[in-house]
């Protein structure tokens, strides 16, 4: 076997860490990205080791009954909600089993009976803190590249305010809407980006280490208060104040 080979008709057995699934092929464990337990899939190999394989789904032959429709448009690109394609009750079952496996099989411990995970009332808008990164060049999906007009290059300046791609320090995709944090989180992020673009305030270049705007942290409390932390690279108050004044005017929740 080599990278790029496609193994057909794999029956996906269970969930593993980081939203990947696990199955077995010719006596080897294979970790699969983009699958759900119960799927029947064709998988392209991305990593080959002596004791395990890794691969990505290239075709789903049969959908699992455990699946759910992801509600976020960034699912599959963002690494933050990697279980969103599974029904919530199924997520809890597999997460509980992973905890037990880590302690018993890997840790070698003998456990007392484990209580069932208590389900949350909310599967959206439950976080109270998010960090967004500014990038002078946003990461484009294949669909976005294909949609570019002929006169535009993929290297053209397209700033982003969003999240890092999984395990990539220099690749940031632009977030249109995030379902992790309640209002006014999304509005704040969009207003910050809009004000920065309007005033031509430079976003940070993560490779060249130049630019002004680095990160923004949004904290929302259950009291209704909101805190903003804007990280910049130098003391240039005419730029900083434009953004903070816009936020103060548009969002009275910011205290």
Buried (B, 14 or more C-beta within 10 A) or exposed (E): EEEEEEBEEBBBBEBBEEBBBBBEBEEBBBBBBBBBBBBBBBBBBBEBEEEEBBBBBEEBEEEBEBBBEBEBEBBBBBBBBBBBBBBEEBBBBBEBEBEEEEBEEEEEEEEEEEEEEEEEEEBEBEBBBBEBBBBBBBBBEEEBEEEEEEEEEEEEEBBBBBBBBBEEEEBBBBBEEBBBBBEBBBEBBBBBBBBBEEEEBBBBBBEEEEBBBBBBEBBBEEEEEBBBEBEBEEEEEEBBEBBBEBBEEBBEBBE
